[in-house]
Amino acid sequence: MIEITSHSYKSHTAAKLLLLLLPIALHLFYIFNFSLNVPWIDDYYWYFKFIKDIDGHSFTNKLIAFLEPYNGHLHTFQRIVYLLLIGLFNNINVLFFTCVGNSFFVLLFILIISQNVAKLSGITYREIALSWIFFQPVSYYNFFECAFFNLPVLLFAYLSIYCLLKNKIAYAVLLSAICTTVNGNGFLIWLVGILIAIQLRNWRLGLLYFMALLFSLAVYTVQSSDLVTPTDISVESLWHSLLYYVQLLGKITDWTPDILPWISIPIGCLLLIAFLLNLKKFTNHQKGLLFFMLFMLMSMGLIALKRKAVFNGVAIIADHYLMYPQLFLGCLLYTIALSFPITTPLRKVVLFFAITLALTNYVIATPRIAKHLDYQIANALNYKEQKKWLLHPIVQGANEYIMANNVTEYVMHEGYYNLPDFKMQRLESNCQLDHYTKEIAVTSHLKDRILNRTLLIELTDVHNVHYYFPIEPHGPDLLQWLRSRKNKRVAITISTANLNDPIDCSSLVGCSIVEITR
């Protein structure tokens, strides 16, 4: 009887551990499966232009390049780590830095649950639900591309708060200073520290953090050209900021704007009310998460003040901001579950909600992620062929396109970077090319289905120069995506004029469908 009980206990613990680790494993699988050592938009500045500005210049110019903010973000900590790794390996691998950034995020999750779980047998539905909410692709841009520059601020903010509450002031100040230098919202940790000092009645600490906050604001004022000024404030702008803030807070799933566009407003209000109503219920043990949630609320407020893109009452929220409502929701549910006795049926509801929400977001995001991967592969092949990032988003402007090509040429010439190798196989297809004034239509019938394959269109001009385009440049919803992937027919119209370097349609003489493997 004892053996059976022991075996049942171990099986139960193993099942809980499996449910806890499954979303983390799925998250990491997506990163390795859908991320590439290929730069995209900000990466040209972060990795390539920065190393070009540092190389071969005087110490003064190096220092200016090192301290120069990017879009209001200092990124000093990341640049130190980046330069150290470049010095060791003399190689830029974007995928490696993506993994480094995600390691900060995984460590944050471990630190949060370690405050309440001393051993594996202590894992409960709370930790499992938090894992499913934390590790989901609501904000996949932050996890798949910008992880190294956007995720460390979360870890350093949490560590700063933890050290303050443990009265480890020296460590807290150091971590707060690092937090300030890793991302634009990092300076908010000084404001959070002031609130902690008031709660602890430590007035000297409060004065120290107040002075540090003023200094940080002064630095950002001098360096940033994207500040909110009194002239930017009006009744309409404040109303738009409020709408943006509430909808950002309630954007817990990345549905398209045309589907229930205002549903995030009641969700955001509900989450904010739940947080405010439970402020006094949080025990001292949950104070760390309480102040961490305040940091996220302040970060979303800063985003709302600066962005406030609202049209017809609907906020247009960029993907890379969606990690904040995602994490706030997880931390809020976790702290409520820790603070209140919850019955077994309600525990199952919480767990079911977390898993369902995560899987819903995977359903929404997977086609977009897969299509973005195809886009990046096509872009890399175009650069190999023409030494130009042909598919660089035209909305970024001609100057950025020229910069991206120039800095890539530099880092490749200096041996810092090499494009990944792809294997290409031309498939049997009756690919047909129809010419129009500024676009071409490609139709083809394949022998096999598209599902589980990376297929691109290869166009050839009279000079035998090849151009590559994704078969599905716009990621549809999952059902449409799966339906199209099961087809054997390709039909797409490519606007050759809507490129940074437009292609002369009349020069194109051939097309084929190619399968790409890595």
C-alpha positions in Angstrom: 0.0 0.0 0.0 2.8 2.4 0.8 4.5 1.6 -2.5 1.3 2.3 -4.4 0.9 5.6 -2.6 4.5 6.6 -3.2 4.2 5.7 -6.9 0.9 7.7 -7.2 2.6 10.7 -5.5 5.6 10.6 -7.9 3.3 10.2 -10.9 1.2 13.2 -9.8 4.3 15.3 -9.3 5.7 14.3 -12.7 2.4 15.2 -14.4 2.4 18.6 -12.8 6.0 19.1 -13.8 5.2 18.1 -17.4 2.3 20.6 -17.6 4.6 23.3 -16.2 7.4 22.6 -18.7 5.3 22.0 -21.7 4.6 25.6 -22.6 8.2 26.5 -22.0 9.3 23.7 -24.4 6.8 24.8 -27.0 8.0 28.4 -26.7 11.6 27.3 -27.2 10.6 25.0 -30.1 9.0 27.9 -31.9 12.0 30.1 -31.4 14.4 27.5 -32.9 12.0 26.5 -35.6 10.9 30.0 -36.7 13.9 32.3 -35.9 16.8 32.8 -38.3 20.3 34.3 -38.2 18.8 37.0 -40.5 18.4 40.6 -39.5 15.1 42.4 -39.6 14.3 46.2 -39.3 15.8 47.1 -35.9 18.5 44.5 -36.1 20.4 46.5 -38.7 20.8 49.3 -36.2 21.4 47.1 -33.1 23.9 44.7 -34.5 25.3 45.9 -37.9 25.3 49.7 -37.8 26.5 49.8 -34.2 29.6 47.7 -34.9 30.3 49.7 -38.0 30.2 52.9 -35.9 32.5 51.4 -33.3 35.1 50.0 -35.6 38.1 51.9 -36.8 37.2 55.2 -35.2 38.7 57.4 -32.5 37.9 56.8 -28.8 35.6 59.8 -28.8 33.6 58.6 -31.8 33.4 55.1 -30.2 32.1 56.6 -27.0 29.5 58.7 -28.9 28.3 55.6 -30.8 28.2 53.6 -27.6 26.1 56.2 -25.7 23.8 57.2 -28.6 20.3 56.1 -27.9 18.2 54.2 -30.4 14.5 55.4 -30.6 14.9 56.7 -27.0 16.4 53.4 -25.7 19.9 53.5 -24.2 20.6 49.7 -24.4 24.0 50.3 -22.6 23.9 46.9 -20.9 23.2 45.0 -24.1 25.9 46.9 -25.9 28.5 45.9 -23.3 27.4 42.2 -23.5 27.3 42.5 -27.3 30.9 43.9 -27.6 32.2 41.3 -25.1 30.8 38.5 -27.2 32.0 40.0 -30.5 35.4 40.3 -28.9 35.3 36.6 -28.0 33.8 35.1 -31.1 34.2 37.8 -33.8 30.9 36.8 -35.1 27.3 38.2 -35.2 24.6 35.6 -34.9 21.2 37.2 -34.5 19.6 33.9 -33.5 22.1 33.5 -30.7 21.3 36.9 -29.2 17.6 36.0 -29.6 18.2 32.9 -27.4 20.2 35.0 -24.9 17.3 37.4 -24.6 14.8 34.6 -24.0 17.1 33.1 -21.3 16.4 36.3 -19.3 12.7 35.7 -19.7 12.9 32.1 -18.6 15.0 33.2 -15.6 12.4 35.7 -14.7 9.7 33.0 -14.6 11.9 30.8 -12.5 12.5 33.6 -10.0 8.8 34.4 -9.7 7.7 30.8 -9.0 10.7 30.1 -6.8 9.4 32.5 -4.2 6.5 30.1 -3.5 7.7 26.7 -4.7 10.6 25.2 -2.6 10.6 21.8 -4.4 9.1 20.1 -7.4 6.3 18.6 -5.3 5.2 22.1 -4.4 4.1 22.9 -8.0 0.4 23.7 -8.1 -2.2 24.8 -10.7 -1.0 28.4 -10.0 2.5 27.8 -11.4 1.2 25.8 -14.3 -1.4 28.5 -15.2 1.4 31.2 -15.0 3.6 29.2 -17.3 1.0 28.9 -20.0 0.2 32.6 -19.8 3.8 33.7 -19.8 5.0 31.5 -22.7 2.7 32.2 -25.5 3.2 34.1 -28.8 1.0 37.1 -28.2 4.0 39.3 -28.6 6.1 37.0 -30.8 8.1 39.9 -32.2 9.7 40.4 -28.8 10.5 36.7 -28.4 11.6 35.8 -31.9 13.6 38.9 -33.0 14.0 41.7 -30.4 14.4 39.4 -27.3 18.0 40.5 -26.6 17.0 44.2 -26.4 13.4 44.1 -25.1 13.3 41.3 -22.5 16.2 42.0 -20.0 14.4 45.0 -18.6 11.7 42.7 -17.1 14.3 40.6 -15.2 16.3 43.6 -13.9 13.1 45.4 -12.8 11.9 42.3 -10.9 15.4 41.8 -9.3 15.6 45.5 -8.3 12.2 45.2 -6.6 13.1 41.9 -4.9 16.4 43.4 -3.4 14.6 46.6 -2.2 12.0 44.5 -0.3 14.8 42.4 1.1 16.5 45.6 2.3 19.6 44.9 0.1 19.9 48.5 -0.9 23.3 48.4 -2.6 22.3 45.6 -4.9 18.9 47.3 -5.5 20.5 50.5 -6.6 23.0 48.7 -8.9 20.2 46.6 -10.5 18.0 49.7 -10.9 20.8 51.5 -12.6 21.2 48.6 -15.0 17.5 48.5 -15.5 17.6 52.1 -16.6 20.2 51.3 -19.3 18.5 48.3 -20.9 15.3 49.8 -22.3 13.4 53.1 -22.5 10.9 52.2 -19.8 13.7 51.1 -17.4 13.9 54.5 -15.6 10.4 53.8 -14.2 12.0 51.4 -11.7 13.1 54.5 -9.8 9.5 55.6 -9.5 8.5 52.1 -8.3 11.4 52.3 -5.8 10.0 55.6 -4.4 6.7 53.8 -3.8 8.5 50.9 -2.1 10.5 53.4 0.1 7.2 55.1 1.1 5.7 51.7 2.0 8.8 50.8 4.0 8.9 54.3 5.5 12.5 54.5 4.5 12.8 58.2 3.6 16.5 58.2 2.9 15.9 55.5 0.3 13.0 57.4 -1.1 15.2 60.6 -1.5 17.9 58.5 -3.2 15.5 57.0 -5.7 13.9 60.4 -6.3 17.2 62.0 -7.1 18.1 59.0 -9.4 14.7 59.5 -11.1 15.4 63.1 -11.8 18.8 62.3 -13.1 17.4 59.6 -15.4 14.8 61.9 -16.8 17.4 64.6 -17.4 19.5 62.1 -19.4 16.6 61.0 -21.5 15.5 64.6 -22.0 19.0 65.5 -23.4 19.3 62.4 -25.5 15.9 61.6 -26.8 14.0 63.4 -29.6 10.8 61.5 -28.9 9.6 62.9 -25.6 6.1 63.8 -24.6 6.1 67.6 -24.1 3.3 70.0 -22.8 2.6 71.0 -26.3 1.6 67.4 -27.2 -1.0 67.3 -24.4 -4.6 68.2 -25.1 -8.0 66.9 -24.1 -8.2 64.8 -27.3 -4.7 63.4 -26.9 -5.3 62.5 -23.2 -8.6 60.8 -24.2 -6.8 58.8 -26.9 -4.0 57.9 -24.5 -6.6 56.6 -22.0 -8.4 54.6 -24.7 -5.1 53.2 -25.9 -4.0 52.4 -22.3 -7.2 50.5 -21.5 -7.2 48.6 -24.8 -3.5 47.7 -24.4 -4.1 46.4 -20.9 -7.1 44.3 -22.2 -5.3 43.0 -25.3 -4.7 39.5 -23.9 -5.1 37.8 -27.3 -4.0 39.1 -30.6 -7.2 39.0 -32.5 -7.5 41.1 -35.7 -9.0 44.6 -35.3 -12.1 43.8 -37.4 -13.2 41.0 -34.9 -14.8 42.5 -31.8 -12.6 45.6 -32.0 -13.7 47.1 -28.7 -13.7 43.9 -26.6 -10.3 44.8 -25.1 -11.9 47.8 -23.4 -14.1 45.9 -20.9 -11.3 43.3 -20.4 -8.8 46.1 -19.6 -11.2 47.7 -17.2 -11.9 44.4 -15.5 -8.2 43.7 -15.0 -7.5 47.1 -13.7 -10.5 46.9 -11.2 -9.4 43.5 -10.1 -5.9 44.8 -9.4 -7.1 47.8 -7.4 -9.7 45.8 -5.4 -7.0 43.3 -4.3 -4.3 45.8 -3.4 -4.9 45.4 0.3 -5.3 41.6 0.1 -1.8 41.0 -1.2 0.3 39.7 1.7 4.0 40.7 2.3 4.9 37.5 0.4 3.3 38.9 -2.8 4.6 42.5 -2.5 7.3 41.8 -5.1 4.8 40.8 -7.7 2.6 43.7 -6.7 5.3 46.3 -7.4 6.3 44.4 -10.5 2.8 44.7 -11.8 2.9 48.4 -11.0 6.1 48.6 -13.2 4.2 47.0 -16.0 1.2 49.3 -15.6 3.5 52.3 -15.7 5.3 50.9 -18.8 1.9 50.6 -20.5 1.0 54.1 -19.4 4.3 55.4 -20.9 3.5 53.6 -24.2 0.0 55.0 -24.3 1.3 58.6 -23.8 3.8 58.3 -26.6 1.9 56.2 -29.1 -1.9 56.8 -28.6 -2.7 55.6 -32.2 -6.5 55.5 -32.0 -8.8 55.5 -35.0 -12.6 55.4 -34.6 -12.2 54.5 -30.9 -10.0 51.5 -31.7 -6.3 51.5 -30.6 -3.8 50.3 -33.2 -1.4 48.4 -31.0 2.0 47.3 -32.2 2.8 43.6 -31.6 5.9 44.3 -29.5 3.8 46.0 -26.8 1.6 43.0 -26.2 4.0 41.3 -23.8 3.0 43.7 -21.1 -0.8 42.8 -20.8 0.3 39.1 -21.3 2.6 39.3 -18.2 0.3 41.5 -16.2 -2.6 39.0 -16.6 -0.4 36.1 -15.6 1.0 37.9 -12.5 -2.5 39.2 -11.5 -4.0 35.7 -11.6 -1.0 34.3 -9.8 -1.1 36.7 -6.9 -4.9 36.4 -6.5 -4.6 32.6 -6.4 -1.9 33.0 -3.8 -3.9 35.4 -1.7 -7.3 33.7 -1.7 -8.5 30.2 -0.9 -9.7 28.8 -4.2 -11.9 25.7 -4.4 -10.9 22.8 -6.6 -13.5 23.5 -9.3 -12.3 27.1 -9.6 -8.7 25.9 -9.8 -9.7 23.8 -12.8 -11.4 26.8 -14.4 -8.3 29.0 -13.9 -6.0 26.3 -15.4 -8.4 25.6 -18.3 -8.6 29.4 -19.0 -4.8 29.7 -19.1 -4.2 26.8 -21.4 -7.1 27.7 -23.7 -5.9 31.3 -23.9 -2.4 30.2 -24.8 -3.5 27.7 -27.4 -5.9 30.3 -28.9 -2.9 32.7 -29.3 -0.9 29.9 -30.9 -3.7 29.4 -33.4 -3.8 33.1 -34.2 0.0 33.6 -34.3 1.3 30.5 -36.0 0.3 31.5 -39.6 1.8 34.9 -39.1 5.0 33.5 -37.7 5.4 30.9 -40.5 4.8 33.5 -43.2 7.2 35.9 -41.6 9.8 33.1 -41.7 9.2 32.6 -45.4 9.5 36.4 -45.9 12.9 36.4 -44.1 14.2 33.4 -46.1 13.2 35.1 -49.3 14.8 38.3 -48.2 18.1 36.5 -47.4 18.1 34.8 -50.8 17.6 38.1 -52.5 20.5 39.6 -50.6 22.7 36.6 -51.7 21.7 37.2 -55.3 21.6 41.0 -55.5 23.4 42.3 -52.4 20.2 44.1 -51.4 17.5 43.4 -48.9 14.9 43.7 -51.6 11.9 42.8 -49.3 12.9 45.3 -46.5 9.5 47.0 -45.6 9.1 50.0 -47.9 7.3 51.8 -45.1 10.6 52.1 -43.2 11.8 54.5 -45.9 14.5 54.7 -48.6 17.2 56.0 -46.2 16.8 53.0 -43.9 16.9 50.6 -46.8 20.2 52.1 -48.1 21.6 52.0 -44.5 20.6 48.3 -44.1 22.4 47.4 -47.3 25.5 49.4 -46.5 26.0 48.1 -43.0 25.3 44.5 -44.1 28.0 44.9 -46.8 30.4 46.2 -44.1 29.9 43.4 -41.5 30.1 40.7 -44.2 33.3 42.2 -45.7 34.8 42.4 -42.2 33.9 38.8 -41.5 31.5 39.6 -38.7 28.4 38.1 -40.3 27.5 35.4 -42.8 24.1 34.6 -44.2 22.8 31.2 -43.3 23.0 28.5 -45.9 19.8 27.2 -47.5 19.2 24.2 -49.7 17.1 24.8 -52.7 15.2 22.4 -54.9 13.2 23.5 -57.9 9.9 21.6 -58.1 8.0 20.2 -61.0 5.3 22.7 -61.9 3.8 24.4 -64.9 4.7 27.8 -63.5 3.2 30.6 -65.7 4.1 34.3 -65.6 1.7 37.0 -66.8 3.1 40.5 -67.2 1.2 43.7 -66.3 2.4 47.3 -66.0 3.5 47.2 -62.4 2.8 43.7 -61.3 3.1 40.1 -62.4 0.7 37.1 -61.8 2.2 33.7 -61.1 0.1 30.5 -61.3 1.4 27.0 -60.9 0.2 23.5 -60.2 2.4 21.4 -57.9 2.8 17.6 -57.8 2.7 17.6 -54.0 0.9 19.6 -51.4 2.5 22.7 -49.8 1.8 21.6 -46.2 4.9 21.4 -43.9 7.1 22.9 -46.7 8.8 26.3 -47.2 8.1 27.2 -50.8 9.1 30.4 -52.6 8.5 31.8 -56.1 11.7 32.3 -58.1 11.6 34.9 -60.8 14.3 35.1 -63.5 15.1 38.1 -65.7 16.9 38.4 -69.0 20.2 38.7 -67.3 19.7 35.5 -65.3 19.2 37.4 -62.1 16.9 35.7 -59.6 14.3 37.3 -57.4 12.5 35.4 -54.5 9.1 36.0 -53.0 6.9 34.1 -50.5 4.0 32.3 -51.9 1.7 33.8 -49.3 3.1 37.2 -48.4 0.2 38.0 -46.0 -0.4 35.6 -43.2 -4.1 34.7 -43.1 -6.0 33.0 -40.2 -5.1 29.4 -39.3 -8.0 27.8 -41.2 -7.3 29.7 -44.4 -3.6 29.0 -44.0 -4.1 25.3 -43.5 -6.6 25.2 -46.4 -4.1 26.9 -48.7 -1.2 24.7 -47.5 -3.2 21.6 -48.5 -3.6 22.8 -52.0 -1.5 21.9 -55.0 -2.2 25.2 -56.8 -0.3 28.5 -56.4 -1.9 31.7 -57.6 -0.4 35.0 -56.5 0.0 38.6 -57.8 3.3 40.3 -57.0 3.5 44.1 -57.1 7.0 44.7 -58.5 6.6 48.5 -58.1 5.9 48.3 -54.4 9.6 47.5 -53.6 12.6 49.5 -52.5 14.2 48.7 -55.8 11.3 48.2 -58.3 11.7 45.4 -60.8 11.1 46.0 -64.5 8.2 43.5 -65.3 9.2 43.4 -68.9 12.6 42.0 -68.1 11.2 38.9 -66.3 11.3 35.8 -68.5 10.8 32.9 -66.3 9.4 31.6 -63.0 9.6 28.5 -60.9 8.6 27.2 -57.5 11.5 26.3 -55.2 11.5 24.4 -51.9 13.8 25.7 -49.2 15.3 23.6 -46.4 17.7 24.7 -43.7 
